[in-house]
Amino acid sequence: MEHRGLDIKKALEHMPVVILPPMEGSESTRLLQEQGIVCASAILDPWYNRGTGGVIPMEDYDQFIEGLVRDTAKVADVMYLWGFAEIIGAYARRAPEGFTVAWLTWFYKNCPSVIRGWRSAQQSCIQFRREDVKLHPENFLEREQLEKYKAGKMRYVPGPTSVIEAAMPIGFVGRTEQTGHPAQKPEAAIKPLVLMSTVPGDTVFDPMAGSGTTAAVAVKTGRKAIVCDQKEEYIQIIENRIGIKRLQP
């Protein structure tokens, strides 16, 4: 394997984000496993088997997604799988052994469409969490609430809702985030996933990083990230966005 010379663990010691060279998501996951790296969280945003991403028989797509989730479960304690509800719904019942499931929805109003029918205004996300791993709703508390929480005086922790409302970064919206990537998600849609599954200093893994939104969120929230994508042009976008060059052997 041409990427075996990449020392990801060492790079994480002095870099907030490790950008891997272009490679398939399965290869990056295998690298982490070989180096004994287990991340607190992983963002999985594969193509949705619909529209411009291409369409293949569902049995082949099922095999791809099941392999993706199974392999990532070896290197992450919490996983988030993005997609349209009608595509990924079945996988909510196929959690890896030892993982629990939660269903999340990203809702947006500003979706452009040329179809003459129902206009899509949401995407879905399945959270797979290892049963013995704690989530962090306290990351969403205000200062006074956090003080009560730390003092053990808060019986119920008002964590975030399972519906995330954030506009897509298109047109005049999210101009400071726009990178030119054709399917870019806003940081506001990824940030709650990172906050719920990590604490500062933890590492987030994104093997299909696209424009690097996961990396941007990690940097801004005091986390670390390992990201990659199979396309050279997207790796360049991430490098420019984060200001860090890809890892070299």
N, C-alpha and C positions, 0 to 999 in steps of 0.2 A: 504494500500500500504506500503510495507516494507521500502521504501525510504523516507517516509514523514518526518523523523527526520533530513534530510540533510538541513542545513541552507546555501544555496548557496550564497545568497546576503551578508551575514556576512563574508563568506570565501573570497569573492572577495575584501573585504576591505583591506586585508593584504596578499593576494596571487596573483601572476600574472596569474596563471593557476589553475582552479578548475577542477580536474579530478573526475568524478562521478564513482561510482561502476558500474559493468556491468549491463546494462539494455537496453531494446528496445528503439529505438529513439523516439517513440511516448510517452514513459513514461518520458524520460528526458524533452521533450518539455512540457509535462503536468506539471512537477515540476516547470519549469521556469514560466509558466503561473500562477500557484497557488501562487508563491512568488512575482508576479508583476515585473518580470525581462523582460525587452525588450532590446535586443542586437542591436548594430549597423549593424551587418552582421551575416549571417549564411552560412556555407558551407555544402551542402547536396550531399553526394557521396554514394548513395545506390548501391546495386548490380545491374548489368546492364541487368538482364534477358537474359543472353547469356553466353555460355562457362561454365567455372568451377563454376560460381556462381549459376548455375541452371536456368532452364527455366520453367515458368508457363504460362498459357493462358494469352494473352495480356489484356483481360478484367479485370483479377485479378490484373495484374501489374498496369494497369491504375488506378484502385481503390486505390492501395497502394500509388502510386506516387501522385495522386491528394490529398489524405488524408495527406501525408507528407508535401506537399507544403501548403495546407490549414492550417494545424496546426502550422507550423513554421512561417507563416505569422502573427500569433498572438504574436510572441515573437522576431521578427527580422524585421528591416526596409528594409534590402536588403538581398536577398537570391540568392545563386548560386547552380544550379542543374546540376550535372555532368552526363555524359553518352555518348553513341554512338549516332550519329545523327539520325540513322534510328529508334532508340528506343525512344529518348526523343523529337524528332522533333514535335510531336503532342502537347506537353505540352506548347510550345511557344504560342499557341493560347488559352491556358486555364489559363491565369494569374489570380490570386485572384483579386477580385474587388478592385480598387484603386491602382493597381500595373501596372507599365510599363515593357516592355520586351526588352532585348538586347541579341544578339547571339554572343557567344565567341567561339574560337577554340584554343585548345592546340595542337601544331604541334611538332612531334618528329621524328627523323630519325632512331634512334637505337632500333627499335622494332623487337625482335626475332620472328620468325614464322616458323612453320613446314608445313603450308598449301601450296598448289600449285596453288596460285591464287593471287589476289590483297592483298598486305601486308598492314595491318592497320598501319597508321602513324599519327593518330590524334584522339582526343576525343573532344566532344562538351560540352559547358556549357551555360546554360540559366541564365541570370541575371534577377531577378524579383526585381524591385525597387518601394517602396512606392512613389506615385506621388509627395508628398510634401517634400521628402528627397533629400538633395543635395549630389552629388558625389564629389570626391576630386581629379580631374586630376592634381591639383597643387602639389600633393605629388610626381609627377614624374618629376618636373622641376629641372633644375640645379640652383645653387645658384644665379647667375645673373638673370636668368629668374624669379626666385621666388621673388627677390627684386622688379622687374618690376611689377609682378603680385600683390604684396602687396601694391604697390604704385598706383595701378589702371591704369598702363600704358600699359597693355597687352590686346589688343582687342580679340585676339584668343589664347586660351590656348592649347598648343600642347600635349594633353594627350596621353596615350598609345594606340596602335592599338588593334583591336579586335582579332588579332591572336597572341598567346603567343608561342614562340619557346623555348623549354627546353627539354633536353635529359632526358630519363627515368633513374632513379638511379639503373642501373643493370650492372653487370660485373665490369669493371674497372671505369665506370662512376659513379660519386656521391658516392664514397666509404665512405666518412665521414657521409653520410646521411643514408646509408643502415641499415635497422633494422631486415631484415628477413621477413617482411610482404610481402605476395605474390602479392599485388596490390598497392604498395606504389607509391604515386605521389611525384615529386621533389618539394622542397620548391619554386623553381623558377616558378612553375605553379600556386602556391597558393598565393604567395606574391603580384602579381599585383591585385588580387581580394580583398585582405585585404587592400592594400593601396588605392584603388579606393573608397572603401566604408567606411573607418574609418579614424579617426585621433588618435594620441597618447592618450592613456587612455581609448579609447573605448573598448568594449567587443565584441569578435567574438564567435559564438556558432557553435559547430560541434558535432551533435548527432551520427555520424557514423565515428568516428575519425580515425579508423584503426591504423596506426603507430604513429599518433600524429603530422603529418606535420603542420596542422593548428595551433596547440599549439606552435610548434617550431617557426613558422613565427611570431606569436603574440609576443612571448618573444623577438625576435630579432628586432622587429619594435616598441617596446614600447606600445603594446596593451595588453589587457587581453583576456583570453579565458576560455570558459566552454566547456569541451569535455567529451565524453563518447563513449562506444561501447558495444555491447551486449556480446562480447566474453572476457572471463577472460584473455586469453593469450595476447590479444591486449591491454587491460588495463595495463598489466605488461610491455609491450613494451613501452607504453607511459610514465609510471612512470620512467622507466630506461632512456628513452631519455630526458625527461624534468628535471629529478631529483626532482620530487615532488610526494608525495604519494597521493593516492585517498582520497577523502573527506569521513569522517566517521560521523555517526549520533552523 
